[in-house]
Amino acid sequence: MKAIIVEDNVNAANVIRSFISDYPQEIEIAATADTVDKAVEAIRAHRPNLLFLDIQLHHETVFDMFKKLDEEYLRETGIIFITAYQTADYLKQALRHSAIDYIVKPIDQDKLFEAIDAAISRIEKLDIMSRIARLEEAMRDVQTQLVKSRIPVNRVNGNIDLVDSNAILFIDSEDKISRIHLQDDIISTTKPLKHYEDLLGDHSSFVRISKQAILNIRFLKSFDSKTKMAFLRNGMKLLVSRRRTKYLLDAIQA
């Protein structure tokens, strides 16, 4: 846990630092600053989790600092105001900037610890929510990819299936009929092999290995360069034309 103290009174800054050193959880004081500009520079350099902020800094207020900082960073940071002022205006501004607490000088260590507890609790909750959000985003990406990976297959009987391209072992053709080989099924389709070659053009795992076949190299177990035979994981084998051998080797080594 990293923190920065923004305080223009050296004695007050030392008291805060001393109290923080007694806190049960280790908190590193990355820097101290006594002006808004120095505070902004230090915060940008260290990206602390906690900010201990005096409100009045010489001729300016710490609220000027927030205008210069990234809003997303501030939302994920514990902000604790420490000040000698108790005016309603300052309090409203402190709350508007998502303060964890508003501590009036002279500082009471117990109240400071309570404020730190609240700040850390909020940060940890935000971290969990952030991880959940990232997981949800990843799941949406996976679902999107699953949708994109489905291709329409026109069966000979007139039905149209949506087939997951990742489940296709290979596609071959014979007598104007293409056959899509899945692990547990073979679908005969009225579309020519060239149609599926174009349809699967964005999928780097599919390679045209001959005039009669397109192979999904995800299911390739080995390739014998002498016999030009491709051996699949399910025990099947396909002949690779001499002209298409280079394309298969390039795909395997990519």
PLY file of the C-alpha trace (Angstrom):
ply
format ascii 1.0
element vertex 254
property float x
property float y
property float z
element edge 253
property int vertex1
property int vertex2
end_header
0.00 0.00 0.00
1.50 3.31 -1.10
0.60 6.80 0.16
1.45 10.46 -0.35
1.10 13.22 2.25
0.14 16.66 0.99
0.74 19.11 3.84
2.41 22.54 3.96
3.13 22.35 7.70
6.29 20.30 8.30
5.38 19.41 11.89
1.91 18.25 10.90
3.38 16.17 8.07
5.79 14.53 10.51
2.94 13.71 12.91
0.94 12.08 10.12
3.99 10.12 8.99
4.66 8.97 12.58
1.05 7.86 13.11
1.00 6.00 9.80
4.19 4.14 10.76
2.24 2.63 13.71
-0.58 1.40 11.50
-0.84 -2.44 11.61
-0.55 -2.80 7.84
2.58 -1.54 6.13
2.00 1.74 4.29
4.87 3.21 2.29
5.03 7.00 2.28
6.20 7.48 -1.30
6.46 11.27 -1.08
5.34 14.44 0.67
4.35 17.68 -1.00
3.54 21.17 0.23
2.07 22.70 -2.94
-0.51 21.64 -5.50
2.04 21.42 -8.32
4.41 19.26 -6.25
1.50 17.07 -5.19
0.37 16.53 -8.79
3.92 15.69 -9.85
4.36 13.21 -6.98
0.98 11.56 -7.57
1.63 11.13 -11.28
5.05 9.65 -10.52
4.00 7.21 -7.78
0.27 6.54 -8.36
-0.37 6.03 -4.61
-3.35 4.12 -3.22
-3.89 6.63 -0.39
-3.80 10.41 -0.27
-3.56 12.31 3.02
-4.46 15.86 2.12
-4.32 19.15 3.96
-6.94 21.43 2.42
-5.28 24.83 2.72
-1.84 24.93 1.09
-0.26 28.38 1.41
-2.30 30.60 -0.96
-4.18 27.73 -2.67
-6.42 24.80 -1.78
-5.89 21.14 -2.51
-9.12 21.12 -4.51
-7.19 22.82 -7.33
-5.16 19.62 -7.53
-8.10 17.44 -8.55
-8.59 19.41 -11.76
-5.16 18.25 -12.89
-5.53 14.55 -12.09
-7.15 11.70 -13.97
-10.72 11.14 -12.78
-10.54 7.37 -13.12
-7.44 7.28 -10.90
-9.17 9.44 -8.26
-12.20 7.13 -8.21
-9.91 4.23 -7.27
-7.92 6.11 -4.62
-8.53 6.49 -0.90
-8.68 10.21 -0.08
-8.42 11.39 3.53
-8.63 15.12 4.24
-6.76 16.43 7.29
-7.36 20.10 8.10
-7.71 22.74 10.75
-10.79 24.13 9.00
-14.31 22.93 9.71
-16.27 25.15 7.33
-19.28 23.68 5.58
-17.91 24.64 2.17
-14.72 22.65 2.66
-16.69 19.67 3.95
-18.98 19.68 0.90
-16.00 19.79 -1.45
-14.30 16.99 0.47
-17.36 14.79 0.09
-17.68 15.68 -3.59
-14.17 14.37 -4.15
-15.08 11.03 -2.52
-13.23 11.56 0.72
-13.04 8.52 2.96
-12.94 10.79 5.96
-12.54 14.39 7.05
-10.26 14.70 10.06
-9.88 17.95 11.97
-6.57 18.92 13.57
-5.20 18.19 16.09
-5.10 14.68 14.66
-6.38 11.80 16.75
-4.51 8.59 15.90
-7.52 6.34 16.45
-9.66 8.42 14.10
-6.86 8.40 11.55
-6.64 4.59 11.76
-10.42 4.33 11.32
-10.18 6.50 8.23
-7.34 4.35 6.85
-9.35 1.17 7.55
-12.27 2.60 5.60
-10.01 3.70 2.75
-8.32 0.30 2.39
-11.66 -1.48 2.57
-13.00 0.71 -0.23
-9.88 0.20 -2.35
-10.03 -3.59 -1.95
-13.70 -3.59 -2.87
-12.94 -1.49 -5.94
-10.16 -3.90 -6.88
-12.52 -6.87 -6.63
-15.15 -5.06 -8.69
-12.49 -4.15 -11.25
-11.42 -7.79 -11.56
-15.03 -8.89 -11.91
-15.55 -6.26 -14.60
-12.47 -7.49 -16.47
-13.72 -11.08 -16.17
-17.14 -10.08 -17.51
-15.46 -8.27 -20.41
-13.33 -11.34 -21.15
-16.44 -13.52 -21.11
-18.17 -11.17 -23.53
-15.13 -11.38 -25.82
-15.22 -15.18 -25.68
-18.94 -15.22 -26.45
-18.39 -12.80 -29.33
-15.64 -15.01 -30.73
-17.87 -18.05 -30.41
-20.57 -16.30 -32.41
-18.04 -15.18 -35.03
-16.60 -18.69 -35.28
-19.94 -20.17 -36.37
-20.40 -20.60 -40.10
-23.61 -21.39 -42.01
-23.65 -24.83 -43.60
-26.26 -25.69 -46.25
-27.14 -29.34 -45.83
-28.16 -31.43 -48.82
-31.63 -31.83 -47.27
-32.14 -28.04 -47.37
-31.52 -27.28 -43.70
-28.97 -24.64 -42.71
-26.81 -25.37 -39.65
-24.57 -22.98 -37.75
-21.39 -24.95 -37.21
-18.54 -23.98 -34.90
-15.54 -23.71 -37.19
-13.23 -24.75 -34.34
-14.96 -28.15 -34.31
-14.26 -28.83 -37.99
-11.48 -31.36 -38.60
-11.40 -30.95 -42.36
-13.64 -30.37 -45.37
-13.38 -32.43 -48.53
-15.36 -32.57 -51.75
-16.48 -35.21 -54.21
-18.94 -34.99 -57.11
-19.93 -31.38 -56.35
-20.80 -32.32 -52.77
-18.66 -30.97 -49.94
-18.43 -32.87 -46.68
-17.69 -31.18 -43.39
-16.01 -33.61 -41.02
-16.65 -33.01 -37.33
-15.41 -35.17 -34.50
-18.75 -36.93 -34.20
-20.55 -36.14 -37.45
-20.17 -35.62 -41.19
-22.34 -32.98 -42.84
-22.92 -33.17 -46.58
-23.42 -29.71 -48.07
-24.40 -28.34 -51.45
-21.79 -25.56 -51.40
-18.47 -26.11 -53.22
-15.14 -26.32 -51.41
-14.17 -22.86 -52.69
-17.17 -21.40 -50.82
-15.84 -22.69 -47.51
-12.29 -21.70 -48.33
-13.50 -18.10 -48.73
-15.76 -18.33 -45.67
-12.88 -19.53 -43.50
-10.34 -17.13 -44.98
-9.98 -15.17 -41.71
-9.27 -18.33 -39.71
-5.50 -18.94 -39.78
-5.93 -22.57 -38.70
-7.57 -23.61 -42.00
-5.33 -24.49 -44.97
-6.26 -25.69 -48.43
-4.08 -28.79 -48.78
-5.33 -30.01 -52.16
-8.07 -29.54 -54.74
-10.21 -31.88 -52.67
-9.56 -30.80 -49.05
-9.22 -28.00 -46.50
-7.55 -28.97 -43.24
-7.93 -27.49 -39.75
-4.34 -27.73 -38.48
-5.62 -27.66 -34.90
-6.33 -31.35 -35.41
-3.08 -32.15 -37.23
-0.92 -34.67 -35.37
1.98 -34.94 -37.82
2.97 -34.44 -41.42
5.22 -36.76 -43.42
7.01 -34.53 -45.91
8.19 -37.55 -47.95
4.82 -39.20 -48.50
2.96 -35.85 -48.29
0.57 -37.45 -45.83
-1.09 -35.44 -43.04
-2.03 -37.54 -40.00
-4.89 -36.28 -37.84
-5.33 -36.78 -34.10
-8.36 -39.01 -34.63
-6.31 -41.47 -36.72
-7.44 -40.27 -40.15
-4.98 -39.21 -42.83
-5.14 -36.85 -45.79
-2.94 -36.50 -48.84
-1.37 -33.07 -49.33
-0.70 -32.03 -52.91
2.86 -31.16 -53.79
1.82 -27.63 -54.78
0.08 -27.01 -51.45
2.80 -28.47 -49.22
4.49 -25.10 -48.75
1.24 -23.51 -47.54
0.75 -26.26 -44.96
4.34 -25.98 -43.70
4.05 -22.19 -43.44
0.85 -22.54 -41.41
2.38 -25.15 -39.09
5.46 -23.01 -38.43
3.60 -19.72 -38.04
0 1
1 2
2 3
3 4
4 5
5 6
6 7
7 8
8 9
9 10
10 11
11 12
12 13
13 14
14 15
15 16
16 17
17 18
18 19
19 20
20 21
21 22
22 23
23 24
24 25
25 26
26 27
27 28
28 29
29 30
30 31
31 32
32 33
33 34
34 35
35 36
36 37
37 38
38 39
39 40
40 41
41 42
42 43
43 44
44 45
45 46
46 47
47 48
48 49
49 50
50 51
51 52
52 53
53 54
54 55
55 56
56 57
57 58
58 59
59 60
60 61
61 62
62 63
63 64
64 65
65 66
66 67
67 68
68 69
69 70
70 71
71 72
72 73
73 74
74 75
75 76
76 77
77 78
78 79
79 80
80 81
81 82
82 83
83 84
84 85
85 86
86 87
87 88
88 89
89 90
90 91
91 92
92 93
93 94
94 95
95 96
96 97
97 98
98 99
99 100
100 101
101 102
102 103
103 104
104 105
105 106
106 107
107 108
108 109
109 110
110 111
111 112
112 113
113 114
114 115
115 116
116 117
117 118
118 119
119 120
120 121
121 122
122 123
123 124
124 125
125 126
126 127
127 128
128 129
129 130
130 131
131 132
132 133
133 134
134 135
135 136
136 137
137 138
138 139
139 140
140 141
141 142
142 143
143 144
144 145
145 146
146 147
147 148
148 149
149 150
150 151
151 152
152 153
153 154
154 155
155 156
156 157
157 158
158 159
159 160
160 161
161 162
162 163
163 164
164 165
165 166
166 167
167 168
168 169
169 170
170 171
171 172
172 173
173 174
174 175
175 176
176 177
177 178
178 179
179 180
180 181
181 182
182 183
183 184
184 185
185 186
186 187
187 188
188 189
189 190
190 191
191 192
192 193
193 194
194 195
195 196
196 197
197 198
198 199
199 200
200 201
201 202
202 203
203 204
204 205
205 206
206 207
207 208
208 209
209 210
210 211
211 212
212 213
213 214
214 215
215 216
216 217
217 218
218 219
219 220
220 221
221 222
222 223
223 224
224 225
225 226
226 227
227 228
228 229
229 230
230 231
231 232
232 233
233 234
234 235
235 236
236 237
237 238
238 239
239 240
240 241
241 242
242 243
243 244
244 245
245 246
246 247
247 248
248 249
249 250
250 251
251 252
252 253
